[in-house]
Amino acid sequence: MTRTGQNPWRQWMPAAVAAGAIGAAALVVPLTANAAVDLPDKTAAEVLELVRDKSVDAFSGTVEQTSNLGLPDLSALGGSVGGGGVGGSGSNSDGDSETSPASAAVELLTGSHTAQVFVSGKDQARLQVLDQLDERNVIRNGNELWYYNSDENEAFHAVIEDHQEHDAGTSAPNDLADRLLAKIDPTTEVTVGSDRMVAGRAVYDLVLTPRSADTLVQAVSVAVDGETGLPLGVTVTADGSSDPAFSSTFTDISYAEPDAGLFTFTPPEGATVTEIEPEDHGEHQRSHEHQKPDGEKPTVIGEGWDAVVVLAAGQQEIPDELAQLSTPVESGRLVSTTLVNVLITDDGRILAGSVTPERLQAVAAQQ
């Protein structure tokens, strides 16, 4: 069964959630020393240069993710929260079963997950999220992009236009770490910790410590392969805690070229396939952006670790999943995790950041 997507962003959201969340999972790695390591001494600047000069463009590996964000583990609920997670389903007003992007995001950020990661060059990548009863795949092969959920036997397909900029590595640890390291500024102290082992590779431990009293982040550690310069992961520790708030590990990694067949995908028999039309979406998006008043765009208050994203009232529908996880506070409701806080004000605004509730409330009062 094939259908054409009439609302591309809504239909494609599960794929974006899967890619983004599992990409972040691949990035966040507990740097447990499983053997004595003694790499040549390097300064923080030299380790950053090692990352910039890396030449690896093909790798594969297994990623194990666990989360300790202070949210309930929803992975065992089968997608029942708010109408269905990535691996479950819910009902809309028409009685049809559909995946809830908000449930997908919450489910992927709680509990434990295993993923297989395959990358070959800039235009071939595959992420396989393997849970107990289902499998989710995000596949990029040249200008084709697929998302498939085995539990619902449902696939989404899009053809990427030549002028669109896409990088297969955006869901892999190296690209995500590059983005993180590119944002280093005077608000961050950068040091090199003890050498460690990750997936049998000797790594430098690049430690980023925020110079901020308002952020929830205590430190971020980036594991950099001492030979190839490829970032193998990151550990994020919340303020006041010694355990990782979000962690995952490459239990194995190979720099051999993955089999080309891994990037070819054919939907199984009986699968429902939704075709996402990039041309229609592009025209709709350009028209929408042209008509949308500047005041409706999200704004960012502050910089670096203290940044707060503010969405105007009515700009974003508040998912039921988010409301269910919130608690009452002065002037609104708060969704609190160890690394991110979200304030939903009584007048309908949404403020989010890796900052304290007091920081969010202060920003809300100034707007």
C-alpha positions as CSV (number, residue, x, y, z in Angstrom):
1,M,0.0,0.0,0.0
2,T,1.4,3.4,-1.0
3,R,0.1,6.8,-0.1
4,T,1.3,10.4,-0.7
5,G,2.0,12.4,2.4
6,Q,-0.3,15.4,2.7
7,N,1.5,16.8,5.8
8,P,5.2,16.0,5.3
9,W,6.5,17.4,8.6
10,R,3.9,15.6,10.7
11,Q,4.4,12.3,8.8
12,W,8.2,12.4,8.8
13,M,8.6,13.4,12.4
14,P,9.1,9.8,13.7
15,A,12.1,9.4,11.4
16,A,13.5,12.7,12.5
17,V,13.0,11.7,16.2
18,A,14.6,8.3,15.6
19,A,17.6,9.7,13.8
20,G,18.1,12.6,16.2
21,A,17.7,10.7,19.3
22,I,19.7,7.7,18.3
23,G,22.3,9.9,16.8
24,A,22.5,11.6,20.2
25,A,22.6,8.2,21.8
26,A,25.6,7.2,19.6
27,L,27.2,10.4,20.7
28,V,26.9,10.1,24.4
29,V,29.3,7.4,25.6
30,P,30.4,6.5,29.2
31,L,34.1,6.6,29.1
32,T,34.9,3.6,31.3
33,A,38.5,2.7,31.4
34,N,38.6,-1.0,30.6
35,A,42.3,-1.2,30.2
36,A,45.5,0.7,31.1
37,V,46.0,3.4,28.4
38,D,48.9,5.8,27.9
39,L,48.6,7.8,24.7
40,P,51.1,10.5,23.8
41,D,50.4,13.6,25.8
42,K,48.3,16.3,24.0
43,T,46.9,19.7,25.0
44,A,43.2,20.4,24.5
45,A,44.0,22.4,21.4
46,E,46.0,19.5,20.0
47,V,43.1,17.1,20.6
48,L,40.8,19.5,18.9
49,E,43.2,19.7,15.9
50,L,43.2,15.9,15.8
51,V,39.4,15.9,15.5
52,R,39.5,18.6,12.8
53,D,42.1,16.6,10.8
54,K,40.4,13.3,10.9
55,S,40.0,11.4,7.6
56,V,37.7,8.6,8.6
57,D,34.6,8.4,6.3
58,A,33.5,4.8,6.8
59,F,32.7,2.9,10.0
60,S,30.2,0.7,11.7
61,G,29.4,-0.4,15.2
62,T,27.0,-1.3,18.0
63,V,25.7,1.3,20.4
64,E,24.2,0.7,23.8
65,Q,22.2,3.6,25.3
66,T,20.8,4.2,28.8
67,S,19.3,7.3,30.2
68,N,19.0,8.8,33.7
69,L,17.0,12.0,33.0
70,G,14.7,11.7,35.9
71,L,11.8,10.6,33.6
72,P,9.9,7.4,34.0
73,D,11.1,4.5,31.8
74,L,8.4,4.4,29.1
75,S,10.0,1.7,27.0
76,A,8.1,-1.1,28.7
77,L,4.7,0.6,28.2
78,G,4.5,-0.4,24.5
79,G,3.8,3.2,23.4
80,S,0.7,3.6,25.7
81,V,1.7,7.0,26.9
82,G,-0.2,9.7,25.2
83,G,-1.4,7.4,22.4
84,G,1.7,5.5,21.3
85,G,5.4,5.6,21.1
86,V,7.6,4.8,18.2
87,G,7.1,1.1,18.8
88,G,3.4,1.5,19.6
89,S,0.3,3.1,18.2
90,G,-2.6,5.3,19.2
91,S,-5.8,6.6,17.8
92,N,-6.5,10.0,16.3
93,S,-9.9,11.6,16.0
94,D,-10.7,9.5,12.8
95,G,-9.9,6.3,14.6
96,D,-6.8,5.6,12.6
97,S,-3.7,4.2,14.3
98,E,-0.7,6.6,14.1
99,T,2.7,7.1,15.7
100,S,3.0,10.0,18.1
101,P,6.2,12.0,17.6
102,A,6.1,13.3,21.2
103,S,5.8,9.7,22.5
104,A,8.6,8.7,20.2
105,A,10.9,11.4,21.6
106,V,10.1,10.5,25.2
107,E,10.4,6.8,24.7
108,L,13.7,7.1,22.9
109,L,15.1,9.3,25.7
110,T,14.2,6.9,28.5
111,G,15.1,3.3,29.2
112,S,17.7,1.3,27.3
113,H,18.2,0.9,23.6
114,T,20.6,-0.9,21.2
115,A,21.4,0.5,17.8
116,Q,23.6,-0.6,14.9
117,V,25.3,2.3,13.1
118,F,26.7,2.1,9.5
119,V,28.3,5.0,7.7
120,S,30.0,5.1,4.3
121,G,31.0,8.6,3.0
122,K,28.7,11.6,3.1
123,D,25.6,10.1,1.5
124,Q,25.2,6.6,2.9
125,A,24.2,5.9,6.5
126,R,22.0,3.5,8.3
127,L,20.7,3.4,11.9
128,Q,19.0,0.3,13.2
129,V,17.3,0.7,16.6
130,L,16.8,-2.8,18.0
131,D,14.3,-3.2,20.8
132,Q,12.8,-6.4,22.2
133,L,9.8,-6.6,19.9
134,D,10.5,-4.3,17.0
135,E,13.1,-2.6,14.9
136,R,13.3,0.9,13.5
137,N,15.5,1.9,10.6
138,V,16.6,5.2,9.2
139,I,18.5,4.8,5.9
140,R,20.2,7.3,3.6
141,N,21.4,6.0,0.2
142,G,22.4,8.8,-2.1
143,N,19.4,11.0,-2.6
144,E,17.0,8.5,-1.1
145,L,15.8,8.6,2.5
146,W,13.8,5.8,4.3
147,Y,12.3,5.4,7.7
148,Y,10.8,2.0,8.6
149,N,9.0,0.7,11.8
150,S,8.7,-3.1,11.9
151,D,6.1,-3.0,14.7
152,E,3.6,-1.2,12.5
153,N,5.1,-2.4,9.2
154,E,5.1,1.2,8.0
155,A,7.6,3.0,5.9
156,F,8.2,6.6,4.9
157,H,10.2,7.5,1.7
158,A,11.6,10.8,0.4
159,V,13.9,11.8,-2.4
160,I,16.4,14.4,-1.5
161,E,16.8,17.2,-4.0
162,D,20.2,18.0,-5.4
163,H,20.2,21.5,-3.9
164,Q,19.3,20.3,-0.4
165,E,22.2,20.0,1.9
166,H,22.2,16.7,3.8
167,D,25.1,14.9,5.5
168,A,24.8,11.2,6.2
169,G,27.0,11.8,9.3
170,T,24.5,14.0,11.0
171,S,23.2,11.0,12.9
172,A,26.6,9.6,13.7
173,P,28.9,10.4,16.7
174,N,31.6,12.2,14.7
175,D,29.3,14.7,13.2
176,L,27.4,15.4,16.4
177,A,30.6,15.8,18.3
178,D,31.9,18.2,15.6
179,R,28.8,20.4,16.1
180,L,29.3,20.3,19.8
181,L,33.0,21.2,19.6
182,A,32.4,23.9,17.1
183,K,30.3,25.8,19.7
184,I,33.2,26.0,22.2
185,D,33.5,29.6,23.4
186,P,34.8,31.6,26.4
187,T,31.9,30.2,28.5
188,T,33.5,26.8,28.4
189,E,36.7,25.5,30.0
190,V,38.3,22.8,27.9
191,T,40.8,20.3,29.4
192,V,42.1,16.8,28.7
193,G,41.3,14.1,31.2
194,S,42.8,10.6,31.6
195,D,43.3,8.4,28.6
196,R,40.6,5.7,28.3
197,M,39.4,2.8,26.3
198,V,36.1,2.8,24.3
199,A,35.2,-0.3,22.2
200,G,38.7,-1.5,22.3
201,R,40.1,1.9,21.0
202,A,42.4,4.1,23.0
203,V,40.8,7.6,23.3
204,Y,41.6,11.0,24.6
205,D,39.1,12.4,27.1
206,L,38.3,15.9,26.1
207,V,36.4,17.5,29.0
208,L,34.1,20.6,28.5
209,T,33.1,22.3,31.7
210,P,30.6,25.2,31.6
211,R,31.4,28.5,33.3
212,S,27.8,29.1,34.3
213,A,25.8,29.0,37.5
214,D,22.5,28.5,35.7
215,T,23.1,25.5,33.6
216,L,22.1,22.0,34.5
217,V,25.2,20.6,32.8
218,Q,28.2,19.8,35.1
219,A,30.5,18.5,32.4
220,V,30.6,17.0,28.9
221,S,33.3,14.5,28.0
222,V,34.1,13.7,24.4
223,A,36.0,10.5,23.6
224,V,38.4,11.1,20.7
225,D,40.1,8.1,19.0
226,G,43.8,8.6,19.7
227,E,44.7,7.2,16.3
228,T,42.0,8.3,13.8
229,G,40.7,11.5,15.6
230,L,37.2,10.2,15.2
231,P,35.0,11.2,18.2
232,L,33.6,8.0,19.5
233,G,31.2,9.5,21.9
234,V,30.3,11.9,24.7
235,T,29.2,11.6,28.4
236,V,27.0,14.3,29.8
237,T,26.9,14.6,33.6
238,A,24.3,16.8,35.3
239,D,25.1,19.3,38.0
240,G,25.4,17.7,41.4
241,S,25.7,14.1,40.1
242,S,28.6,11.8,39.6
243,D,26.7,9.4,37.3
244,P,26.0,10.2,33.6
245,A,22.6,11.7,32.9
246,F,22.6,10.3,29.4
247,S,25.0,7.6,28.3
248,S,25.7,5.1,25.6
249,T,28.6,3.2,24.4
250,F,30.1,1.7,21.3
251,T,30.5,-1.8,22.4
252,D,32.3,-2.4,19.1
253,I,33.5,-0.3,16.2
254,S,35.1,-1.1,12.8
255,Y,36.6,1.2,10.3
256,A,36.1,-1.3,7.5
257,E,33.9,-0.2,4.6
258,P,30.3,-1.4,5.4
259,D,28.6,-3.7,2.9
260,A,26.9,-1.6,0.2
261,G,23.8,-3.8,0.5
262,L,23.1,-2.3,4.0
263,F,22.1,1.0,2.4
264,T,19.6,-0.6,0.0
265,F,16.1,-0.8,1.4
266,T,12.9,-2.5,0.0
267,P,9.8,-2.3,2.1
268,P,8.5,-5.8,3.2
269,E,5.4,-7.2,1.6
270,G,2.3,-5.7,3.0
271,A,4.0,-2.6,4.4
272,T,2.2,0.8,4.2
273,V,4.5,3.2,2.4
274,T,4.0,7.0,2.6
275,E,5.8,9.0,-0.1
276,I,7.0,12.4,1.1
277,E,7.0,14.9,-1.7
278,P,10.0,17.3,-1.2
279,E,8.9,19.6,-4.0
280,D,5.5,20.2,-2.5
281,H,7.0,20.5,1.0
282,G,9.6,23.0,-0.2
283,E,7.0,25.2,-1.9
284,H,4.7,25.1,1.2
285,Q,7.6,25.9,3.5
286,R,8.8,28.8,1.4
287,S,5.3,30.2,1.2
288,H,4.7,29.7,4.9
289,E,8.0,31.4,5.8
290,H,7.2,34.3,3.5
291,Q,3.9,34.9,5.2
292,K,4.8,34.2,8.8
293,P,5.3,37.4,10.9
294,D,8.7,37.7,12.5
295,G,7.1,37.8,15.9
296,E,5.9,34.2,15.6
297,K,9.4,32.8,15.1
298,P,11.1,31.1,18.1
299,T,13.5,33.4,19.9
300,V,16.7,32.6,21.8
301,I,17.4,34.5,25.0
302,G,21.0,34.4,26.3
303,E,24.0,32.6,24.9
304,G,26.0,29.4,25.4
305,W,25.0,27.2,28.3
306,D,22.4,29.8,29.6
307,A,20.5,30.0,26.3
308,V,16.7,29.7,26.5
309,V,14.4,29.0,23.5
310,V,11.1,30.8,23.7
311,L,8.1,29.8,21.6
312,A,5.2,32.3,21.5
313,A,1.7,31.4,22.7
314,G,-0.1,29.4,20.0
315,Q,3.0,28.8,17.9
316,Q,3.4,25.1,19.1
317,E,0.7,22.7,20.2
318,I,1.5,21.3,23.6
319,P,1.6,17.5,23.3
320,D,-0.4,15.5,25.9
321,E,2.8,13.6,26.7
322,L,4.5,16.8,27.8
323,A,1.6,18.0,29.9
324,Q,1.3,14.6,31.6
325,L,5.0,14.9,32.7
326,S,4.6,18.4,34.1
327,T,4.1,19.7,37.6
328,P,2.5,23.0,38.7
329,V,4.8,25.9,39.4
330,E,4.3,29.7,39.7
331,S,3.0,31.1,36.5
332,G,2.7,27.7,34.7
333,R,3.7,24.1,34.6
334,L,7.3,22.6,34.6
335,V,8.7,19.5,32.9
336,S,11.9,18.8,34.7
337,T,14.7,16.5,33.8
338,T,18.3,16.3,34.9
339,L,19.6,18.0,31.8
340,V,16.6,20.0,30.3
341,N,13.8,22.0,31.8
342,V,10.6,23.1,29.9
343,L,8.3,25.8,31.3
344,I,4.7,26.0,29.9
345,T,3.4,29.3,31.0
346,D,-0.2,30.0,31.9
347,D,-0.5,32.2,28.8
348,G,0.6,29.4,26.5
349,R,4.3,30.2,25.9
350,I,6.9,27.4,26.0
351,L,10.4,28.1,27.3
352,A,13.1,25.4,27.2
353,G,16.8,25.2,28.0
354,S,19.5,23.2,29.8
355,V,19.0,25.7,32.7
356,T,17.4,25.9,36.1
357,P,13.7,26.5,36.5
358,E,14.6,29.9,38.1
359,R,16.3,30.9,34.9
360,L,13.3,29.9,32.8
361,Q,10.9,31.8,35.1
362,A,13.1,34.9,35.0
363,V,13.2,34.9,31.2
364,A,9.4,34.4,31.1
365,A,8.9,37.4,33.4
366,Q,10.9,39.6,31.1
367,Q,9.1,38.7,27.9
